[in-house]
Amino acid sequence: MSELTAIYYIWRRELIRFYRSKSRIIGSLGMPFFFLAIIGTGMGSVVQVANGSYLDFMTPGILSMVVLFGSIFSGVTVIMDRQFGFLKETMVAPVNRTSIVIGKALGGATTAVIQGMLMLGIAMLLGAHIEIVDLLPAMALMFIVSVMFVSLGIAIASTMEDMHGFQLVMNFLVMPMFFLSGALFPLNMAPELIRWLSYIDPMTYVVEASRYLLVGYSTMPIEMSGGVIGIFLIVSVTLATWLFNRIES
């Protein structure tokens, strides 16, 4: 079996698993819909932003949240496969373990992009002003960010055997990353301590890049956001590959 063939089948398996889990698709859009429909439309007359409406301001942040949650929780499939014995069969196959990581990362990223596009459709129905021409670069950014966070999820899952423990660790990590990213409020209006914490949060640069592509403005240069995302992508993929290779078959 060639490495590309192995990557393809692992990627395909992740898509089939996602398609068959209808509750996962609906559940992944529940909280984002609540944020957009209740907070985005209800707080629009209270919260003032520099450009456009508050719903327009929130949409890139909520999109980033969907991608973050959908991607990083894909790492739980490593623990599920380990518990059901599929991971052992995969790891003794005559393929490089790096190919397994790549296949899982691409599969998780593809499903996260699908969730993100569904969320964008909901946002547009609620009144967010998103230009069709901006969707293609937004999809490219979503895919890159998804690979980054799926890899982070795989890295963490590779060190754990308990699914419940993984969920707790992810919640402890994911929620602060989201709330410190400026997805729900302009960072220039935040207290100084929150601003400094947001600068070490990779989600901040994801939100700012998404806001630049979808809305047309950002509090950070797009070059800075892209550079930080690129560095974190390399680090997370490298870490996922290294930790996954350390799993005992």
Secondary structure, 3 states (H helix, E strand, C coil): CCHHHHHHHHHHHHHHHHHHCHHHHHHHHHHHHHHHHHHHHHCCCCCCCCCCCHHHHHHHHHHHHHHHHHHHHHHHHHHHHHHHCHHHHHHCCCCCHHHHHHHHHHHHHHHHHHHHHHHHHHHHHHCCCCCHHHHHHHHHHHHHHHHHHHHHHHHHHCCCCCHHHHHHHHHHHHHHHHHCCCCCCCHHHCCHHHHHHHHCCHHHHHHHHHHHHHCCCCCCCHHHHHHHHHHHHHHHHHHHHHHHHCCCC
